[in-house]
Amino acid sequence: MPVMNRAEPAAPTASDARALAGVDFTSAPRRGKPVVWAWGHWQRPGLLKLERFEENVSADEFAQALRRPGPWLAAFDLPFGLPRELVATLGWPGDWAGCMTHYAGLTRKAIVETFAAFCDARPVGGKFAHRACDGPAGSSSSMKWVNPPVAFMLYAGVPALLAAGVHLPGLADGDPTRVALEGYPGMVARALIDRRSYKSDTRSQQTADRLIARKDLVDALEQGRWRGLRLKLTHAQRDELVADAQGDKLDAALCLLLAGWADTQAGWGMPADADAFEGWIVAADGQGAGLPPPAPAAKGKRAAVKARVR
């Protein structure tokens, strides 16, 4: 397995003036489901201030946002690579750049048909191939085309990153003042509230339980329960995140926290055994939150919240 080049520059300390961002990505941005950027900066070491949200309602707007002059560092909620096992089985190019070029040249229909045939030939319980980083992150296979359609997120997102000339540590050299990392907000959320669901795009599934989960998750972010990093919010921002039933802004904020963590690590926190073909996910090191999990809320408190939202 090729290992990434470890000659990445050491990441700056939290005192540097680099802008930080977390990006909740969608392969088909539109007004009802935009790409969401959460921009922030260090207020002091360990305290990350959320500045503002930015929305891209088209692929062109996203492409323009990527060309914003640096210095900035962003964690993107989209996969940067495909599983090695999948690519080897299909006989696609075995280098990352060649594979991404080949993948970008396919149609969506061809991707679905090819991946479905791959899955059909495999036993139940092992239909999808996974990247090495999926295990510790708990992320879905990047070849999934539904629930969630991350294969199309890669298909739309990685070519845009490459066209914008951003730097993808370990994968593609680019402008060192604009650094893009793969982040997975679900990993942070699970470390803080376990596997409780906190979002849904379906209105009928935007329940009181999910609202309570978002409230608990935002509480944990403000209190620094993930690796000691606190997210500083205004009252209005806090209310906005709790009310975000689709979870797009909240996921962007979670990715912002991942960007902040990477900003304090040498080489952005890239692991020594990161795969130069499959890519790597920020902080997917099996360490979880790095602090004891929060105590569960009292039953009376949960009942009171449910009563207020009904």
ABEGO torsion letter per residue (X at the ends): XBBBBAABBBBBBAABABBBBBBBBBABBBAABBBBBBBBBBABBGBBBBABBBBBABAAAAAAAAABBOBBBBBBBBBABBBAAAAAAAGBBABAAAAAAAAAABBAAAAAAAAAAAAAABBBGAABBBBAAAAAAGBBBAABABOBBAAAAAAAAAAAAAAAGBBBBGABBBBAABBBBBBBAAAAAAAAAEABBABBABAAABBAAAAAAAAAAAAAAAAGABGGBBBBBBAAAAAAAAABAAGAAAAAAAAAAAAAAAAABBGGGBBAABBAAAEBBBGBAGAEAGBBBBBBBBAAAAAAAAAAAX
